[in-house]
Amino acid sequence: MHWKQLLSETRVGGSKEAETGRSQFHKDVDRIIFCDAFRRLAHKTQVHTLTENDHVHTRLTHSLEVASLGRSMGSRVGHLLQQQLPQNITPDSLGAIVQAAGLAHDIGNPPFGHAGENSIRRWFASSEAETFLEPLTAEQVKDLTTFEGNASGFRQLVRVEQYLDQGGIRLTAATLGASIKYPWCSNQSLAKGKFSIYQDEIEIARLLASDLGLIKESNDQWARHPLSFLMEAADDIGYAVMDLEDAVELGLLQFEELLPLFEDLLGKQVYQYIKKDFSQRRQLALMRGQAMELMVNEICDSFVAKAPQLLAGEINRPLIHQQSQNPASKMVLKMKQLGKEKVYLDSGATAAVSTADRVLPQLLQPLISAVYRDWQNQPLTNEDHQWLSYLDESVGLAELSLYQRYLRVMDFVGGSTDRFVCNLASKI
């Protein structure tokens, strides 16, 4: 792969328009920030659902922090690799690309986060959905039974938001490439079931991969865009550190449980932040700032050292895992493990699971049923018409296949906020 192609300014579904004072990639940042799906992240679960503590992260605050880390990484890498980049690409251009990818990385996550993903998968795999799925191909069924926020995010960006079925937000190829962690379909998904492309977007993905010059590894499966590794590292750092800060805020972890992790990385420097007149929140924020700077620098140095391998498509594992013995990356991995042991299984986090399992099937069943009957040209009840009215541009459903209509249902359910689906379910 080559940087000239990888940093393509071609707009998917649209044309490139020159503008004074704003690069094509900075325009991508603005387009994502102003789209509806990004705004709704303010009321979507990060870890703890429907919490009343205003200091706890939502998907929106998490995405903003990931974007900030990503911009720093992209700009630093741009400076370090500047001699290898096309003349029209500045270090800030790389920063804006990774920033935009960070803003968009969770834009397809459903209500209640990963709990919502699993609830949707279970419903489509249940006997309730069996009849509705019979007319679909095996690949289409797998898209639904392994519902994936990453694939829904790509769909939001290239199809659903703004220009419906006409390019979506019409981002540059470079930004879209950097935002895709799993450039393959559900039938090529790994053991964890991760993928970033639904069958409905496969033609868009093929054109995108061709424009970027991504290495084709097999049929409809490509090597990752190198900048996606920076976006992924920003996400790893963002949630590993900040999820634990949220846990301290909520009383799930003690401040003293985090202190040794910071001591291992920062040494005696941590004690300048441990002061009686400083709140624990302030102490954590000061230590975290120093730690994150070291994490960012370590990731950037690793990226530059591994750039030839990344361009050759020889690396698949996250950068954090590639250098797991380095001090900052080691701290990130320890924080992720602490989160698994003491945070993600807490009752406050598992509340998202029970809420998702109670609420989402109440919406999926009548929506999918109404869409199915409409596709079969069966008489529709007033209730069916009411449910169909929730689907974006539902007047266009007649032109869509049954599979595409089901994806419209997922656009609605997956794109909704925690409180909206709770309120809607309460009215049933």
C-alpha positions in Angstrom: 0.0 0.0 0.0 1.1 3.6 -0.7 0.5 6.8 1.2 -0.6 8.7 -2.0 -3.6 6.3 -2.4 -4.2 5.7 1.3 -4.7 9.5 1.8 -7.2 9.8 -1.0 -9.4 12.9 -0.9 -12.1 11.3 -3.1 -15.5 11.7 -1.6 -17.6 8.5 -1.5 -20.9 9.4 -3.2 -20.0 13.0 -3.7 -17.5 15.4 -5.4 -14.5 17.1 -3.9 -14.8 20.9 -3.6 -11.8 23.1 -2.8 -12.2 25.4 0.2 -10.0 28.1 1.6 -8.8 27.5 5.2 -10.3 24.0 5.6 -8.8 20.8 4.2 -11.0 18.0 2.9 -10.2 16.0 6.1 -11.1 18.9 8.4 -14.4 19.0 6.5 -14.9 15.3 7.4 -14.5 16.2 11.1 -17.2 18.9 10.8 -19.6 16.7 8.9 -19.4 14.0 11.5 -19.9 16.4 14.4 -23.0 17.9 12.8 -24.7 14.7 11.9 -27.7 13.4 13.8 -26.2 10.0 14.7 -23.2 11.6 16.4 -25.4 13.9 18.4 -27.5 10.9 19.7 -24.3 9.4 21.2 -24.9 11.8 24.1 -27.7 9.5 25.3 -26.1 6.1 24.6 -24.4 3.9 27.2 -20.6 3.7 27.4 -20.6 1.2 30.3 -23.1 2.3 33.0 -26.6 2.7 31.6 -29.0 5.5 32.6 -26.7 6.8 35.4 -27.6 10.0 37.1 -23.9 10.9 37.7 -23.0 13.7 35.2 -19.3 12.9 35.4 -19.7 9.4 34.0 -19.0 8.9 30.3 -21.5 8.5 27.5 -20.6 7.3 24.0 -20.4 10.9 23.0 -17.8 12.0 25.6 -15.9 8.8 25.0 -15.9 9.5 21.2 -14.7 13.0 21.7 -11.8 11.8 23.9 -10.8 9.1 21.4 -10.9 11.8 18.6 -8.6 14.0 20.7 -6.1 11.3 21.3 -6.3 10.3 17.6 -5.6 13.8 16.4 -2.5 14.0 18.6 -1.3 10.6 17.3 -2.0 11.4 13.7 -0.3 14.8 13.8 2.8 13.3 15.6 3.1 10.5 13.1 2.6 13.0 10.3 5.6 14.9 11.5 7.7 11.8 11.9 6.8 10.5 8.5 6.5 13.8 6.6 9.3 12.9 4.1 7.3 9.8 3.0 3.9 11.6 2.6 2.6 13.3 -0.6 3.4 17.0 -0.9 -0.2 18.1 -0.4 -0.5 16.2 2.9 0.5 18.0 6.1 1.0 16.5 9.6 -2.3 18.2 10.5 -4.0 16.3 7.6 -3.1 13.0 9.3 -4.3 14.4 12.6 -7.7 15.3 11.1 -8.1 11.9 9.4 -7.6 10.0 12.7 -9.6 12.6 14.6 -12.6 12.0 12.2 -12.2 8.3 12.5 -12.2 8.6 16.3 -15.4 10.7 16.2 -17.1 8.0 14.0 -15.7 4.8 15.6 -18.8 4.2 17.8 -21.4 5.9 15.7 -23.1 2.6 14.9 -23.4 1.3 18.5 -26.9 0.5 19.5 -28.7 1.5 22.7 -27.1 0.0 25.9 -23.7 -0.5 24.1 -22.4 -4.1 23.8 -25.4 -5.3 25.8 -27.6 -4.0 23.1 -25.6 -5.7 20.4 -25.9 -9.0 22.1 -29.7 -8.6 22.8 -30.3 -7.8 19.1 -28.3 -10.9 18.0 -30.1 -13.1 20.4 -33.5 -12.0 19.2 -32.7 -12.6 15.5 -31.3 -16.1 16.5 -34.4 -17.0 18.5 -37.4 -18.9 17.3 -39.5 -15.7 17.2 -37.5 -14.5 14.2 -37.2 -17.9 12.4 -40.1 -17.3 10.0 -39.1 -13.8 9.2 -35.6 -14.9 8.1 -36.6 -17.8 5.9 -36.6 -15.8 2.6 -33.1 -14.4 3.2 -29.7 -15.8 2.0 -27.3 -17.4 4.5 -25.1 -14.3 4.3 -28.0 -11.9 5.0 -29.1 -14.0 8.0 -25.7 -13.9 9.5 -25.6 -10.1 9.2 -28.6 -10.0 11.5 -27.8 -12.8 13.9 -24.3 -11.4 14.4 -25.5 -7.8 14.4 -22.3 -5.6 14.6 -22.0 -2.0 15.7 -18.9 -1.6 13.5 -20.8 -2.6 10.4 -23.8 -0.4 11.4 -21.4 2.5 11.8 -20.0 2.1 8.3 -23.5 1.9 7.0 -24.5 5.1 8.9 -21.5 6.9 7.3 -21.9 5.8 3.7 -25.7 5.3 3.3 -28.0 6.3 6.1 -27.0 9.8 7.4 -27.9 12.9 5.4 -27.9 11.7 1.8 -30.0 8.5 2.2 -28.8 5.8 -0.2 -26.7 8.4 -2.0 -23.4 8.4 -0.2 -24.5 9.2 3.4 -22.3 11.9 4.9 -20.0 11.7 1.8 -16.7 11.5 3.6 -13.3 11.1 2.0 -12.0 7.7 1.2 -9.0 8.2 3.6 -11.3 9.0 6.6 -13.6 6.0 5.9 -10.6 3.7 5.5 -9.1 4.8 8.8 -12.5 4.3 10.5 -12.8 0.6 9.5 -11.3 -1.9 12.0 -12.6 -5.1 10.3 -12.6 -4.7 6.5 -14.6 -7.8 5.7 -18.1 -9.2 5.9 -19.9 -11.4 8.5 -19.1 -14.6 6.7 -15.3 -13.8 7.1 -15.7 -12.7 10.7 -13.2 -13.8 13.3 -13.8 -15.9 16.4 -15.3 -12.8 18.2 -17.7 -12.2 15.3 -16.3 -8.8 14.4 -16.8 -7.3 10.9 -17.4 -3.9 9.5 -19.3 -4.5 6.2 -22.9 -5.7 5.7 -23.9 -7.3 2.5 -25.8 -4.2 1.5 -22.6 -2.1 1.6 -20.2 -4.6 -0.1 -20.2 -2.7 -3.4 -19.3 0.5 -1.6 -16.5 -1.3 0.3 -15.1 -2.7 -3.0 -14.9 0.7 -4.6 -13.4 2.2 -1.4 -10.8 -0.5 -1.2 -9.9 0.0 -4.8 -9.5 3.8 -4.4 -7.3 3.4 -1.3 -5.3 0.6 -2.8 -6.0 -1.8 0.2 -4.3 -5.2 -0.2 -6.9 -7.8 -1.1 -6.4 -10.8 1.2 -9.3 -12.9 0.0 -12.7 -12.4 -1.6 -14.2 -9.2 -0.1 -11.6 -9.1 2.6 -8.8 -6.6 2.7 -5.8 -5.5 4.8 -6.5 -2.7 7.2 -5.8 0.9 6.4 -2.6 1.8 8.5 -4.3 4.8 10.2 -7.0 2.6 11.5 -4.4 1.2 13.9 -4.0 4.7 15.4 -7.7 5.1 15.8 -7.9 1.7 17.5 -5.0 2.6 19.9 -6.8 5.9 20.8 -9.9 3.9 21.6 -8.0 1.3 23.6 -6.3 4.1 25.7 -9.5 6.1 26.0 -11.8 3.4 27.4 -9.1 1.5 29.4 -8.2 4.7 31.4 -11.5 6.5 31.5 -13.7 3.5 32.3 -11.6 3.1 35.5 -12.0 6.7 36.4 -15.8 6.3 36.0 -15.5 3.3 38.3 -13.8 5.3 41.0 -16.4 8.1 40.5 -19.2 5.5 41.1 -17.5 3.8 44.0 -16.9 0.6 42.2 -13.1 0.9 42.5 -11.0 2.5 45.2 -8.5 5.3 44.3 -5.8 3.2 46.0 -6.4 0.3 43.5 -5.4 2.6 40.6 -2.4 4.3 42.3 0.1 1.4 41.8 -0.6 1.4 38.0 0.3 5.0 37.8 3.3 4.5 40.0 4.6 1.8 37.7 4.6 4.1 34.8 5.3 7.6 36.3 7.5 6.6 39.2 7.9 9.1 42.1 6.4 11.8 39.9 2.9 10.7 41.0 3.4 12.0 44.5 3.4 15.6 43.4 -0.3 15.0 42.6 -1.2 13.3 45.8 -2.2 16.3 48.0 -4.7 16.5 50.8 -6.4 19.6 49.4 -6.9 17.9 46.0 -9.9 15.8 45.4 -9.4 12.2 44.2 -11.0 13.3 40.9 -8.4 16.1 40.5 -5.5 13.8 41.5 -6.6 11.2 38.9 -7.0 13.8 36.2 -3.4 15.1 36.7 -1.9 11.6 36.8 -3.9 10.5 33.8 -2.8 13.5 31.7 0.9 12.6 32.3 0.2 8.9 31.6 -1.7 9.5 28.4 1.1 11.6 27.0 3.5 8.7 27.5 1.0 6.3 25.9 0.5 8.5 22.9 4.2 8.9 22.3 4.9 5.2 22.7 2.1 4.3 20.2 3.4 6.8 17.7 7.0 5.6 17.9 5.8 2.0 17.5 3.7 3.0 14.4 6.6 4.7 12.7 8.9 1.7 13.4 6.3 -0.7 12.0 5.2 1.5 9.1 6.8 -0.8 6.4 5.0 -3.8 7.9 1.7 -1.8 8.2 2.0 -0.7 4.5 2.6 -4.3 3.5 -0.5 -5.5 5.3 1.6 -7.8 7.6 0.1 -6.6 10.9 -3.3 -7.5 12.2 -3.1 -7.2 16.0 -3.7 -3.9 17.8 -0.6 -1.8 18.4 -1.1 -2.0 22.1 -0.7 -5.8 21.9 2.3 -5.5 19.5 4.3 -3.8 22.3 2.8 -5.3 25.4 6.1 -5.2 27.3 6.6 -1.5 26.8 5.7 0.5 30.0 2.8 2.6 28.7 1.2 -0.2 26.7 1.7 -2.6 29.6 -0.3 -0.2 31.8 -3.1 0.0 29.3 -3.4 -3.8 29.2 -3.4 -4.0 33.0 -6.1 -1.4 33.2 -8.2 -3.3 30.7 -7.8 -6.4 32.8 -8.8 -4.6 36.0 -11.9 -3.3 34.2 -12.9 -6.9 33.2 -12.4 -8.1 36.8 -14.0 -5.3 38.8 -16.0 -3.0 36.5 -17.7 -4.6 33.6 -19.4 -7.3 35.7 -20.7 -4.9 38.3 -24.4 -4.6 38.8 -24.4 -1.1 37.4 -22.9 -2.3 34.2 -24.9 -5.5 34.0 -28.1 -3.4 34.4 -27.5 -2.5 30.8 -27.9 -6.2 29.9 -31.2 -6.7 31.7 -32.6 -3.5 30.3 -31.5 -4.3 26.8 -33.0 -7.8 27.0 -36.3 -6.4 28.3 -36.7 -3.4 26.0 -35.2 -4.2 22.5 -37.2 -7.3 21.8 -40.4 -5.3 22.5 -39.4 -3.1 19.5 -37.9 -5.7 17.2 -40.8 -8.1 17.2 -43.6 -5.6 16.0 -41.2 -3.7 13.6 -39.9 -6.8 11.9 -43.4 -8.3 11.8 -44.9 -5.2 10.2 -42.1 -5.0 7.6 -42.5 -8.7 6.8 -46.3 -8.5 6.3 -45.8 -5.3 4.2 -43.3 -7.2 2.0 -45.8 -10.0 1.5 -48.5 -7.5 0.6 -50.6 -8.7 3.5 -53.3 -6.4 4.9 -51.7 -4.1 7.5 -53.3 -3.2 10.8 -53.3 0.3 12.2 -50.6 -0.8 14.6 -48.4 -2.0 11.6 -48.8 1.4 10.0 -47.8 3.1 13.2 -44.6 1.0 13.5 -43.7 1.5 9.8 -44.0 5.2 10.3 -41.0 5.1 12.6 -38.7 3.9 9.8 -36.7 6.7 8.1 -38.2 7.5 4.7 -40.6 4.5 5.0 -42.4 5.5 1.8 -39.4 4.1 0.0 -39.6 0.6 1.5 -41.5 -0.8 -1.6 -38.3 -0.4 -3.6 -36.2 -2.4 -1.2 -35.7 -6.1 -0.7 -36.8 -7.8 2.5 -33.2 -7.9 3.7 -32.8 -4.2 3.1 -36.1 -3.5 4.9 -34.8 -5.3 7.9 -31.7 -3.2 7.8 -33.9 -0.1 7.9 -35.4 -1.5 11.1 -31.8 -1.9 12.5 -31.0 1.7 11.4 -33.9 2.8 13.5 -33.5 0.6 16.6 -29.7 0.7 16.5 -29.6 4.4 15.9 -32.0 5.2 18.8 -30.8 6.4 22.3 -31.2 4.5 25.5 -34.0 6.7 26.9 -35.9 6.8 23.6 -36.2 3.0 23.3 -37.1 2.8 27.0 -39.8 5.4 26.6 -41.1 3.8 23.4 -41.2 0.3 24.9 -43.1 1.7 28.0 -45.9 2.8 25.6 -46.5 -0.6 24.2 
